[in-house]
């Protein structure tokens, strides 16, 4: 999970949100089931914007959503808790079916799961290899990992595959002579940790630790080639300091 930035609300939602909300609240008041009420928040334009802001990844587990792993629109605050947020732009996010199923209607105002749009997951979570755990004494980190199942087998396997593919490249960069080829390799590795990359939190944490001993000379040959979003890990590596800052624009499916 990485911090994300909410994209601009689609015009179709801005124009229709109040009407759609009243339609939903009226139907609920009339005793209709959710399955009987039009899911206006699934409007194609809305869903597309939600997917793009999340780089096509689940906002919780960072799995790329594909034909094999369906996406859905998540209500961060479940509509069973607050129906008035049914088409609230800030309450919608892109999620995979599995995270959706794990979260269901979980909500505790005193212990909410981490909202990647409103806070930095790194304040609550740590990434060790393929494993995700909570920072010491972070109840919110703990409940987030538990409710979403962030260490389910599927995710552990996928994250391990990502790291296994990067390991030989990290080894290689250490022995490469200074020059454009090494700079390009460093840039590639930084891109693997960028916000749009799958399991970016896992990869950036891994590279932060593995590249910490890369010769500082790389800073002058490689870092000028990098854009702002991926410089931080390399600079910090050279300084033997803590890890990358990754931010992104964001998110899709009806979780909750
Ligand atoms: Zn997910």
Boltz pocket constraint, residues with backbone or C-beta under 6 A from the ligand:
constraints:
  - pocket:
      binder: B
      contacts: [[A, 58], [A, 59], [A, 60], [A, 61], [A, 62], [A, 63], [A, 95], [A, 96], [A, 97], [A, 98], [A, 99], [A, 100]]
      max_distance: 6.0
